Amino acid sequence: MIDLYYWPTPNGHKITMFLEEAKLTYKIVPIHIGKGEQFEPGFLRISPNNRMPAIVDHEPADKAGPLSIFESGAILLYLADKIKQFIPQNLRGRNDTLQWLFWQMSGLGPMLGQNHHFVQYAPEKVPYAIDRYVKETSRLYAVLNKQLANNEFISGDYSIADMACYPWIVPHEKQLQNLDNFPHLKRWFKSIEARPATQRAYAKGKEINSESTMTEEAKKILFGQDSKIIQDNSKK
């Protein structure tokens, strides 16, 4: 049994996509990030960066008791190694998949996250920031489009690299991107969108949170964090 501490964000969807593909037994523990549940002491013991997703595996391979892991890329890699699926078992294939996983974690996710913030959520429009991150989003889309020109999936067979990237492409319209400009990326996107496991994963997200708007209070919680929030919670 795996406990998944989750909210339906791009990073959260990565893990439900994996778990549904792998057909592993898991339980979702909702962490309502708009209400600040990510700062509860119990969750911080599992995810010290006060971010979800995180997991607790109650049956790790070393049989030394429950194992907790935070950071979506680390979780995907752990689960792939646990079941020896969705990551190549040969040296070159494994490292090719890992470099695209790290590309998503270090580039695609953070840059598109800034796009989301300045295009959708910033209290005032900052033209320079919007232009900066919309252009960088376009560049990253082009990198992925080029990789997919001669590959069905990002790295050989369907893998954790695809699961990591796909949820960040889902809100492409909100990122001011047109998939018609990236035909290979669009083909890949549609093929993953059609996978039954992807559809089950996103359906679970809607069951957890059907809200489509972010409240002003939620914005204060999500975007008003500084060192004080960590220092205050470390005293609990």
N, C-alpha and C positions, 0 to 999 in steps of 0.2 A: 504493500500500500504506500502510495506517495501522497503527501499533503501538498497541495499547490496553493500558495498564498498569492492571490490574483486579483487584478482588476482589468477589464477589457480595454487595454491600451495596446499599441503595436508590440511592445515588449511582452505584455501578458499573452497576446495571441500567439506569439512564437511557441510558447510552451504547451498550450492546449493543442496547437497543430501537431506538435511532436507526439504528445500523449495519445491523441486520437489516431494518428497514423500507426503508432506502435501498439495500440489497443492495450495499454497498460492500465492497471487499476489505480484510480486516483480520486482524491476528494478535494474539491475546491473550497478554500477558506477565503471568502471575500475580504479584501482590504480596500475600503472605500477611501480612496486617496483625496477626494474632494471634501471629506469630513475630517481628515487628519488622522485616520486610523493607522497610517504608516509610522506614526510617532509613538504608538503604544509600546511600553517596555517589553511586553511579550514578543512583539514582532521585531523590535530592535535587536533582541537576542539572536534572531535568525538572520536578519538583514540589517547590519549596523549602518548601512548607508541610507536607511529609511526610504528604500525604493523597493517596489515589487517589480517582477515576480521573485519569489523565493520558493524553495521546496524543502521538505523534510522527507527523506527516504527512510522508511522504517525497516527496510530489508537490504542494506548495502552489502556489497560483496565481502567485506571484511568481517561481517557478523559481529561488529563491536558496538552495536546500538545505533539508534537513529542518527542520521547524518544530514545536516542542514547545509544548503548551498544558496548563495544569492548571486546576482548578475545573470541576465538571461543567456549570454553567450556561454558562460561557465556551466549553466544548467543544461543547455543543449548538448554541450560536449560530454558532460557527465552521463547524461541519459543515453547518448549514442554509444559511448563506451560500455555502459552497463549492459545493453542488449546487443551490442555489436551490429547495429544497423544504422543506416543513414549517415555513415561516414566510412570511406574506404578503409580496408584493412591493410592495404599495401602502403609503403612509405611515401611514394610520390603522390598517390591519390589522396592520402590522408592530409598531407601538407598543402596540397592544392585547395582542398576543402577548408582547411583551417585559415589559410590566408584570406579567403573570401569571407569567412565568418568574422575574422578580425577587421577586415575592411568595413563590414557592416557596423561592427561595434564602435569603431574609431571614427568612421566617416559618415556613412549613410545615415545612421541613426541620429548622431549629434547634429549634423548639418540640417537634416530635415526637421528635427525638433526645433531648431532655431527658426526655420521657415514657418512652422506652425505658430510659434510664439508671436513673431512680428507681423505675420499676415493676419492672424485670427484673434489673438488675445491681448496684444499690447494695448495699454490704455490710450496711447496716442500713436498715430501713424508716423513711422520714421522711414522716409523714402530710401535713404541710403541703406538701412538695414534690410528692408524688404528686397531691394534690388540685389544686394549682396547675397542673400540666402536663396532667393529664387534662382539666380544665375548658378550658384553652386549646386543647387538641387538638379538643375538641368545638366550640368557637367557630370554629376554622379550618375544620373539616368543614362547619359551617353556612354559612360564607362561600362555600365551593366549591359546596355544594348549591344555594344561591341563584343563583349564576352559571350553573349547569347547568339551572335550571328551564326556561329558554327557549332553550337552546343544546345541540346534540348533543355538541359538544366545548367545551372551555373558551374558545377564542377562534376562532370560525369553524370552518374545517376542522381535521382532526387535525393537531397541531403539536407543536413542542418544548415548549410549555406543558403539554400532556397527558403527554408522555414524562417531564417533570420531576416532575410531581405523582404519577402513578400508583404508582411503586414505594414511595412513602411511605405510601400507603393500603393496600398489600398486607398489612402486619402489623396491621390494624385491631383484631383481637381482642386482641392483646397490648397494644395501646394503650387497652384497655378501652372500645372504641367498638362500637356496633351499627349496621351500615349500614342496617338497617330504619328507623332514625330519620332517615335522610337519603336519601329515595327517588330523587331526581335524581342524587345522587352514586353511589348503588348501581347505577342503570341505566348510567351512564357507566363505572363500574368494570368491570361485567360485559362491556360491549362491548369495552373495551380488553383485558381478560383473554382474550377469545376470538380476538383477532387472531393470525394465524399467526406474525407477526414477534415478538410478545410471548412467545408460547410457545417459539419458538426461542431467544430471548434468555435466558429463565429456565432452559431446558434446559442452555444453556452454563454457566450459573452452577452448576448441580448437578454438571456434569462437573468443574468446577474445585474445588468444595468441597461434599462431601456431608455434612459434619458438622452436627449440629443443636444442639450444646451448646458453650458457651464455657468453656474451662478457666480455672482461677484464674491461671495464668501469663499467659494471654492478657489477662485483665482488668487485671493489673498493667501490661502493656505499653500497653494501649489507654487506661487511665484514670489512669495514674500519671505522665503527662508534665508537665514544667514547662520553664522556660527552659533548664535544664541540658542537656536532650537536644538542643536546637538548638545550644547553645554547644559541646558535645562533638563533635557531628557536623561543625560548621563547621571543626574542626581537622584533619579527615581529608583 
